[in-house]
Amino acid sequence: MIRHLGDDVMIVYAAARRGRRLAVLLAAADGLDNDWDILSARDLSDVEAKRYEDAVRRSRR
């Protein structure tokens, strides 16, 4: 699941292979088309994890 925070910044919600839910903050790399730098990563909050699970369930229908 992707949340755009502007033209050059986004947060990607994802699950690792072992089930860990993560939020990864990305910024567009300077001068390179469709290339992104990872700024930070953290575990999802409970609210974010629920939103992520709901979105995954809806997409599988």
MOLINNOR-V827140 format. One record per pair of residues at least 4 apart in sequence whose ideal C-beta (glycine too) atoms are under 6 Angstrom apart, sorted by the first residue. I is the first residue (numbers start at 0). J is the second residue. D is the distance in whole Angstrom. If there is no record, write none. Layout:
<<I & J & D> <I & J & D>>
This chain:
<<0 & 12 & 4> <0 & 51 & 6> <0 & 54 & 5> <1 & 9 & 6> <1 & 11 & 5> <2 & 10 & 5> <3 & 9 & 5> <4 & 8 & 4> <7 & 26 & 6> <7 & 27 & 4> <8 & 26 & 5> <9 & 25 & 5> <10 & 22 & 5> <10 & 24 & 6> <11 & 23 & 5> <12 & 22 & 6> <12 & 51 & 5> <13 & 21 & 6> <14 & 20 & 6> <15 & 19 & 4> <20 & 43 & 4> <20 & 48 & 5> <21 & 40 & 6> <22 & 41 & 6> <22 & 43 & 5> <23 & 40 & 5> <24 & 38 & 4> <24 & 39 & 5> <25 & 35 & 4> <26 & 36 & 5> <26 & 38 & 5> <28 & 34 & 4> <28 & 36 & 5> <43 & 47 & 4> <43 & 48 & 4>>
